[in-house]
Amino acid sequence: MHLAYGTGELLVSWPAGAEPDLISYAARALDPSAAEAALRRAVREPVASEPLSRLAAGRREAVILVSDVTRLCPTAEILPHLLDALNEGGLPDSRIRVVVALGTHRMQTEAELRDIAGEAFRRVAVVNHSAAPEDCVELGTTALGTPIALNRIVAQADLRIAVGNIEPHRLVGLSGGGKALFPGVAAAPSIERHHALSRRFAAVPGYDDNPLHRDIEEAVAMCPVHFLCNVVVDHRRRLLGVFAGSLTEAHRQGARFAREQFLVPIGRRYELVVASAGGAPKDMQLYQAIKSLENAAGFAAPGAPILLVARCQEIYGNGTFQSWAETHADRERAVQRLKERFVLGAHKLRILHDIVAKHPVSLYSDIPAPLAELLGFRPVEDVQRWIEHHVRPGVRAAAMPCAALTYPHP
């Protein structure tokens, strides 16, 4: 079996008579020509919306919100279709700007911006969002008390387009849709207040009928997205489906499709789970890879050991997460503080702690062993040796080759 690791793979074998059950999402990617045709058709024949070229007529300037490198969205393949449609409607490239909706993720380097935008980087300005309050405009407050402050460039544009991929999401139910705007291009205090709602309200991955998603909808009402282009892709960024047009209707169709791909019924709980995050970008940092660990734990029996295979070459992926992990000597007390007061970034430590308190979790990664141990993991030097030691006939084992997109569904 091949387990994705960063941009490469690990080849592992299982002891005779102890082969695990394979747990994976079900998806069949479109071939390149069909994917190109689907993108072209979606932009020109959108759902419940005029074509983008007509929406562009008479507009002063457009902004296109796109995802950062931690997301699977194949932005470089999408942008040429959007730019061409905007040009047809009378907006030249000089009046179009691409804004990377970072939220509070780290800034992207120029090389990463080039990779994200592809050939479009030579045509239009591509910039990072700034979550600094002084770079944002205050627009109002939601019913749940979230102050909405959005990127000034985005708020002042008269045509806003959101690009992203749709997959289940543990905080708000689903990614894509209005998430590119909020929290994607919001001020840091707005984002933290919104994320803190997760202490009061729970979401079911794959479904957006929850208070946090409604909080997003209120934010979008203050600064509307005029056109949506969302995709559903596999862990190699290959297109499964594309949904463009009205923010509400296109996202609803895409959400239904994404549920069919990524929600996997829990048929049984396993005595041992080996899970790869699915390689880059899902395993580039622990901040993202913890999502795969949550999914793996959903299929594990109480106390069952879990092996997470995730490169994590950037280690933490968030400075606040790192600070809390490395400087709070009393982990139980730190977690209790986080349960009482939400701290963006540090909330990942609480999620991790809750899992390692229930399961012995081994980690094969690029994270130095002392840091892995500090986080509560059992560092692994050789995946094959770990499997040979732990997987034996009679042990109900599961293998998850892409845990990042394989969501346990009751």
C-alpha positions as CSV (number, residue, x, y, z in Angstrom):
1,M,0.0,0.0,0.0
2,H,1.1,3.5,-0.8
3,L,0.7,6.2,1.9
4,A,1.1,9.8,0.7
5,Y,3.8,11.8,2.6
6,G,4.4,15.4,1.6
7,T,4.9,15.3,-2.2
8,G,6.1,11.7,-2.1
9,E,4.8,8.3,-0.9
10,L,5.7,5.6,1.5
11,L,5.3,2.0,0.4
12,V,4.2,-0.3,3.2
13,S,3.1,-3.9,3.5
14,W,1.0,-5.7,6.0
15,P,1.7,-9.0,7.8
16,A,0.0,-12.0,6.1
17,G,-3.5,-12.6,7.4
18,A,-3.6,-9.1,9.0
19,E,-4.6,-7.0,6.1
20,P,-6.5,-3.9,7.3
21,D,-9.9,-2.6,6.1
22,L,-9.4,0.2,3.7
23,I,-11.3,3.3,4.6
24,S,-11.4,6.1,2.0
25,Y,-13.6,8.6,0.4
26,A,-15.3,7.6,-2.9
27,A,-14.4,9.8,-5.9
28,R,-13.5,9.5,-9.5
29,A,-11.7,12.5,-11.0
30,L,-12.5,14.0,-14.4
31,D,-9.9,13.6,-17.1
32,P,-8.1,16.9,-17.9
33,S,-10.1,17.7,-21.0
34,A,-13.4,17.0,-19.3
35,A,-12.3,19.1,-16.3
36,E,-11.4,22.0,-18.6
37,A,-14.8,21.8,-20.3
38,A,-16.6,21.7,-17.0
39,L,-14.9,24.8,-15.8
40,R,-15.6,26.7,-19.0
41,R,-19.3,25.6,-18.9
42,A,-19.8,26.5,-15.3
43,V,-18.5,30.0,-15.7
44,R,-20.6,30.6,-18.9
45,E,-23.7,28.8,-17.8
46,P,-23.8,29.5,-14.0
47,V,-26.4,28.4,-11.5
48,A,-29.1,30.9,-10.7
49,S,-27.0,33.8,-12.0
50,E,-26.2,35.8,-15.0
51,P,-22.9,34.8,-16.7
52,L,-19.9,36.5,-15.2
53,S,-19.3,38.5,-18.4
54,R,-22.7,40.2,-18.0
55,L,-22.1,40.8,-14.3
56,A,-18.9,42.6,-15.2
57,A,-20.6,45.1,-17.5
58,G,-20.4,48.6,-16.1
59,R,-18.3,47.6,-13.0
60,R,-15.4,49.7,-11.8
61,E,-13.1,47.0,-10.5
62,A,-13.2,43.4,-9.5
63,V,-11.6,41.3,-6.7
64,I,-11.3,37.6,-6.9
65,L,-10.9,35.8,-3.5
66,V,-8.8,32.6,-3.6
67,S,-7.4,30.1,-1.2
68,D,-3.9,29.8,0.2
69,V,-1.4,26.9,-0.3
70,T,-2.9,24.9,2.6
71,R,-6.1,24.3,0.6
72,L,-6.7,21.9,-2.3
73,C,-8.4,24.3,-4.7
74,P,-6.7,24.3,-8.2
75,T,-6.9,28.1,-8.4
76,A,-4.4,28.3,-11.3
77,E,-6.8,26.3,-13.5
78,I,-9.8,28.4,-12.6
79,L,-8.5,31.9,-12.8
80,P,-8.0,32.1,-16.6
81,H,-11.7,31.3,-17.2
82,L,-12.8,34.1,-14.7
83,L,-10.4,36.6,-16.2
84,D,-11.5,36.0,-19.7
85,A,-15.1,36.4,-18.7
86,L,-14.4,39.6,-16.9
87,N,-12.5,40.9,-19.9
88,E,-15.4,40.1,-22.2
89,G,-17.6,42.1,-19.9
90,G,-15.4,45.2,-20.2
91,L,-13.1,44.8,-17.2
92,P,-9.4,44.8,-18.3
93,D,-6.8,42.9,-16.3
94,S,-5.6,46.2,-14.9
95,R,-8.8,46.6,-12.9
96,I,-8.9,43.1,-11.5
97,R,-7.1,42.0,-8.3
98,V,-6.7,38.6,-6.8
99,V,-6.6,38.5,-3.0
100,V,-5.4,35.4,-1.2
101,A,-8.0,34.8,1.6
102,L,-5.5,33.9,4.3
103,G,-7.7,34.5,7.3
104,T,-5.0,34.4,10.0
105,H,-2.8,31.9,8.2
106,R,0.8,33.0,7.4
107,M,1.5,35.2,4.5
108,Q,2.4,33.5,1.2
109,T,5.8,34.0,-0.4
110,E,6.0,35.5,-3.9
111,A,6.9,32.0,-5.2
112,E,3.7,30.6,-3.5
113,L,1.6,33.5,-5.0
114,R,2.9,32.5,-8.4
115,D,2.0,28.9,-7.8
116,I,-1.4,29.7,-6.6
117,A,-2.3,32.0,-9.5
118,G,-0.4,30.2,-12.3
119,E,-0.4,32.1,-15.6
120,A,-2.8,34.6,-14.2
121,F,0.1,36.0,-12.0
122,R,1.4,37.7,-15.2
123,R,-1.9,39.2,-16.0
124,V,-3.3,40.7,-12.7
125,A,-2.1,41.8,-9.3
126,V,-2.0,39.0,-6.7
127,V,-1.8,40.0,-3.1
128,N,-2.0,38.6,0.4
129,H,-4.9,39.5,2.6
130,S,-3.9,41.4,5.8
131,A,-5.8,40.6,8.9
132,A,-4.5,43.7,10.7
133,P,-7.5,45.8,11.9
134,E,-6.0,49.0,10.3
135,D,-6.2,47.3,6.9
136,C,-9.9,46.4,7.3
137,V,-13.2,48.3,7.3
138,E,-15.8,47.8,10.0
139,L,-19.2,46.9,8.6
140,G,-21.3,45.9,11.5
141,T,-22.1,43.2,14.0
142,T,-23.9,39.9,13.6
143,A,-26.8,38.6,15.8
144,L,-24.3,36.5,17.7
145,G,-22.1,39.5,18.5
146,T,-19.3,38.9,15.9
147,P,-17.9,42.3,14.8
148,I,-17.4,42.2,11.0
149,A,-14.3,44.0,9.7
150,L,-13.2,43.1,6.2
151,N,-10.2,43.8,3.9
152,R,-10.5,47.3,2.7
153,I,-9.6,46.4,-0.9
154,V,-12.3,43.8,-1.0
155,A,-15.0,45.9,0.7
156,Q,-14.4,48.8,-1.7
157,A,-14.6,46.7,-4.9
158,D,-17.9,46.7,-6.7
159,L,-17.6,43.2,-8.1
160,R,-16.6,40.4,-5.7
161,I,-15.9,36.8,-6.8
162,A,-15.2,33.9,-4.5
163,V,-13.2,30.9,-5.5
164,G,-12.6,27.8,-3.3
165,N,-13.2,24.1,-2.8
166,I,-16.0,22.5,-0.9
167,E,-15.3,19.8,1.6
168,P,-16.6,18.9,5.1
169,H,-15.4,21.3,7.9
170,R,-15.5,20.7,11.6
171,L,-16.1,24.2,12.8
172,V,-18.8,25.4,10.3
173,G,-19.9,22.2,8.6
174,L,-18.7,23.0,5.1
175,S,-15.9,25.0,3.4
176,G,-16.4,27.0,0.3
177,G,-19.2,29.5,-0.3
178,G,-19.0,32.7,1.7
179,K,-16.1,31.4,3.8
180,A,-13.7,33.0,1.3
181,L,-15.0,36.4,2.3
182,F,-15.6,35.7,6.0
183,P,-13.4,34.7,7.7
184,G,-11.1,34.6,4.7
185,V,-10.5,38.3,4.3
186,A,-11.6,39.4,7.8
187,A,-9.6,41.2,10.6
188,A,-8.0,39.0,13.2
189,P,-10.3,40.1,16.1
190,S,-13.4,39.3,13.9
191,I,-12.0,35.8,13.0
192,E,-11.2,35.0,16.7
193,R,-14.7,36.1,17.8
194,H,-16.3,34.0,15.1
195,H,-14.2,30.9,15.8
196,A,-14.9,31.2,19.5
197,L,-18.5,30.4,18.8
198,S,-17.4,26.8,18.4
199,R,-17.2,26.6,22.2
200,R,-21.0,27.2,22.3
201,F,-22.2,25.6,19.1
202,A,-21.3,22.3,17.4
203,A,-21.3,21.7,13.6
204,V,-21.7,18.4,11.9
205,P,-19.1,18.0,9.1
206,G,-20.8,18.1,5.7
207,Y,-23.9,20.1,6.8
208,D,-24.1,23.9,7.1
209,D,-27.3,24.2,9.2
210,N,-25.6,25.6,12.3
211,P,-25.1,29.0,14.0
212,L,-21.5,29.4,12.8
213,H,-22.5,29.1,9.2
214,R,-25.3,31.5,9.7
215,D,-22.8,33.9,11.3
216,I,-20.9,33.8,8.0
217,E,-24.1,34.4,6.0
218,E,-24.8,37.5,8.0
219,A,-21.2,38.8,7.3
220,V,-21.7,38.1,3.6
221,A,-24.9,40.1,3.6
222,M,-22.9,43.1,4.7
223,C,-20.5,42.8,1.8
224,P,-22.1,40.5,-0.9
225,V,-20.3,38.0,-3.0
226,H,-21.6,38.6,-6.5
227,F,-20.3,35.4,-8.2
228,L,-19.1,32.0,-6.8
229,C,-16.9,29.5,-8.4
230,N,-16.4,26.5,-6.1
231,V,-15.0,23.1,-7.0
232,V,-14.9,19.7,-5.4
233,V,-11.5,18.0,-5.8
234,D,-9.7,14.9,-4.7
235,H,-6.5,15.0,-2.5
236,R,-4.4,15.4,-5.7
237,R,-6.3,18.6,-6.7
238,R,-8.0,16.7,-9.5
239,L,-11.5,18.0,-10.4
240,L,-14.5,16.0,-9.4
241,G,-17.1,18.7,-9.9
242,V,-17.5,22.5,-10.4
243,F,-20.3,24.7,-9.2
244,A,-20.5,28.4,-10.2
245,G,-23.0,31.2,-10.1
246,S,-25.2,32.4,-7.2
247,L,-23.4,32.1,-3.9
248,T,-26.3,30.4,-2.2
249,E,-27.5,28.1,-5.0
250,A,-24.1,27.0,-6.4
251,H,-22.8,26.3,-2.9
252,R,-25.9,24.3,-2.1
253,Q,-25.4,22.1,-5.1
254,G,-21.7,21.7,-4.4
255,A,-22.4,20.8,-0.8
256,R,-24.7,18.0,-1.7
257,F,-22.1,16.6,-4.2
258,A,-19.3,16.9,-1.6
259,R,-21.3,15.0,1.0
260,E,-21.7,12.2,-1.4
261,Q,-17.9,12.1,-1.9
262,F,-16.4,12.6,1.5
263,L,-18.8,11.3,4.2
264,V,-18.0,7.7,5.1
265,P,-20.4,5.7,7.3
266,I,-18.9,4.3,10.5
267,G,-19.5,0.6,10.0
268,R,-17.4,-0.4,12.9
269,R,-14.8,0.9,15.4
270,Y,-11.2,-0.5,14.9
271,E,-8.7,-1.7,17.3
272,L,-5.9,0.1,15.4
273,V,-5.9,2.8,12.7
274,V,-3.1,3.8,10.4
275,A,-3.8,7.1,8.7
276,S,-2.0,9.3,6.2
277,A,-3.2,12.9,5.9
278,G,-3.1,12.5,2.2
279,G,0.2,14.3,1.5
280,A,0.7,17.9,0.6
281,P,-0.9,20.3,1.3
282,K,-2.9,18.5,3.9
283,D,0.2,17.5,5.8
284,M,2.5,20.5,5.4
285,Q,1.9,21.6,9.0
286,L,0.4,20.2,12.2
287,Y,-2.2,22.9,12.3
288,Q,-3.8,21.2,9.2
289,A,-2.8,17.6,9.9
290,I,-4.7,17.5,13.2
291,K,-7.9,17.5,11.1
292,S,-6.8,14.1,9.7
293,L,-6.2,12.9,13.2
294,E,-9.7,13.9,14.2
295,N,-11.1,11.8,11.3
296,A,-8.9,8.8,12.2
297,A,-10.1,9.0,15.8
298,G,-13.7,8.8,14.6
299,F,-13.1,5.3,13.3
300,A,-11.0,4.1,16.3
301,A,-12.3,2.1,19.2
302,P,-11.8,3.5,22.7
303,G,-8.1,3.4,23.6
304,A,-7.1,2.1,20.2
305,P,-3.7,3.1,19.0
306,I,-3.4,5.4,16.0
307,L,-0.5,6.1,13.7
308,L,-0.6,9.4,11.9
309,V,1.6,9.8,8.8
310,A,2.0,13.5,8.1
311,R,5.2,15.2,7.0
312,C,4.6,18.6,8.8
313,Q,7.8,20.2,7.4
314,E,6.5,23.5,8.7
315,I,6.0,21.9,12.1
316,Y,3.2,23.9,13.9
317,G,2.0,26.2,11.2
318,N,0.8,28.8,13.7
319,G,2.9,30.8,16.2
320,T,0.2,30.9,18.9
321,F,-0.2,27.1,18.7
322,Q,3.6,26.8,19.1
323,S,3.8,29.1,22.0
324,W,1.1,27.3,24.0
325,A,2.5,23.9,23.2
326,E,6.1,24.8,24.2
327,T,5.7,27.2,27.1
328,H,2.8,25.9,29.2
329,A,4.3,23.3,31.5
330,D,1.0,22.2,33.0
331,R,-0.9,20.9,29.9
332,E,-4.1,20.1,31.8
333,R,-4.2,23.6,33.2
334,A,-3.5,25.1,29.7
335,V,-6.3,23.1,28.1
336,Q,-8.7,24.1,30.9
337,R,-7.9,27.8,30.2
338,L,-8.6,27.2,26.5
339,K,-11.9,25.6,27.3
340,E,-12.8,28.7,29.4
341,R,-11.5,31.3,26.9
342,F,-11.0,30.6,23.2
343,V,-7.6,31.5,21.8
344,L,-7.3,31.3,18.0
345,G,-4.4,29.0,17.1
346,A,-4.0,27.6,20.6
347,H,-7.4,25.9,20.1
348,K,-5.6,23.2,18.1
349,L,-3.7,22.2,21.3
350,R,-7.0,21.5,23.0
351,I,-8.2,19.4,20.1
352,L,-5.0,17.5,20.1
353,H,-5.0,17.0,23.8
354,D,-8.5,15.6,23.8
355,I,-7.4,12.9,21.2
356,V,-4.1,11.9,22.8
357,A,-6.0,11.6,26.2
358,K,-8.1,8.9,24.6
359,H,-5.7,7.2,22.2
360,P,-2.0,6.4,22.1
361,V,-1.1,8.4,19.0
362,S,2.2,7.7,17.1
363,L,3.5,10.2,14.6
364,Y,5.7,9.7,11.6
365,S,6.8,13.1,10.4
366,D,9.6,15.6,9.9
367,I,8.9,17.1,13.4
368,P,11.9,16.6,15.7
369,A,11.3,13.8,18.2
370,P,11.5,16.1,21.3
371,L,8.8,18.4,19.9
372,A,6.6,15.5,18.9
373,E,6.9,14.1,22.5
374,L,6.1,17.5,24.0
375,L,2.9,17.6,21.9
376,G,1.9,14.2,23.3
377,F,2.8,12.0,20.3
378,R,5.0,8.9,20.2
379,P,7.5,9.6,17.5
380,V,8.0,6.9,14.9
381,E,11.2,6.5,12.8
382,D,10.1,3.6,10.6
383,V,6.5,3.1,9.5
384,Q,7.0,-0.4,8.3
385,R,8.6,-1.5,11.5
386,W,5.7,0.1,13.5
387,I,3.1,-1.8,11.4
388,E,5.0,-5.1,11.8
389,H,5.1,-4.6,15.6
390,H,1.4,-3.5,16.0
391,V,-0.6,-5.2,13.3
392,R,-1.2,-8.9,13.9
393,P,-3.8,-11.4,12.9
394,G,-6.9,-11.0,14.9
395,V,-6.5,-7.3,15.3
396,R,-9.2,-5.3,13.6
397,A,-7.1,-2.7,11.8
398,A,-8.0,0.1,9.4
399,A,-5.9,2.0,6.9
400,M,-6.9,5.5,5.8
401,P,-4.8,6.6,2.8
402,C,-6.3,10.1,2.8
403,A,-7.7,10.8,6.2
404,A,-8.0,14.6,5.5
405,L,-10.9,14.0,3.2
406,T,-12.4,10.9,4.8
407,Y,-15.0,12.0,7.3
408,P,-16.7,9.6,9.7
409,H,-20.4,9.8,9.4
410,P,-22.7,8.2,12.0
